[in-house]
Amino acid sequence: MGICFECKKPTDLYCVHHKKHICIECIFKGHVNCTVCKYREYVEENREEVNNCIICSTELTSKETVRLPCFCVFHKDCLISLFDQSIEEVKCPKCHQPIFTQQDIPNQIKDQLISTFAGKSYLQPFLELNPPKHEEEIDMTAAVLLNETPKEIKQLPQEKEEQDNVEYVQQEITSLKRKDDKVEGSENNEVAPTIEFDVSSDEDDHGSKKKEMSSIGKNFIQTLGKKNKISGSTLLILFGLMVVLVVFMVVVYFIGNKDT
């Protein structure tokens, strides 16, 4: 038993090409044509790497391949042609182990055999010993293993229900965001309340100065109200401060005139 050099899972399989342990999942992810066997077999039988399909003697990488339960790899077309002509029990062309009478084989290999030899009479014993998955699951597994994109893959009821729930939640989130944007937009368009100062005086020059100060204070409060959204209580405090300031300046003015 060793550790897969790809995903670090425990495994008893060994990749002869990389001279490292490898698990069944990683074989079908990136090592479909590598020579693989049990580590014990590699040590005891001194397994060598095989790069060609022994049926047609061409490189395995030149065509689509299939891995049998014994872990031997051949071209898919070569195996189908050979098995169709066989009148005896179908066996591996290299190690001569029975193929379709084995049980407890990895799911990845089982799914590949079912998708590759679907409809063949010699597959029937294998289906009886290894019941296939749901029809839709077989279609999806076959498409992934064969690196194909099927025109239409039926969804399982549970998967469809989960997808519907996800879409519903996404729609609700989008709807809430739109409502928040509308509320925020209406708040930004609101004009802050303005406060007008009405300070009268018997003297014209005093009145003009007070009106000018009132205009400055009004513009200052409007600016603060628009940018920072000041509350009513804050505006009331500012108003009081402005009144105190005006009274103070009037008192200073009269005191200055008395001194002169």
Secondary structure, 3 states (H helix, E strand, C coil): CEECCCCCCEECEEECCCCEECCHHHHHHHCCCCCEEEHHHHHHHCCCCCCECCCCCCEHHHCCEEECCCCCEEEHHHHHHHHHHCCCCCECCCCCCECCCCCCCCHHHHHHHHHHCCCCHHHHHHHHHCCCCCHHHHHHHHHHHCCCCCCCCCCCHHHHHHHHHHHHHHHHHHHHHHHHHHHHHHHHHCCCCCCCCCCCCCCHHHHHHHHHHHHHHHHHHHHHHHHHCCCHHHHHHHHHHHHHHHHHHHHHHHHHHHHC
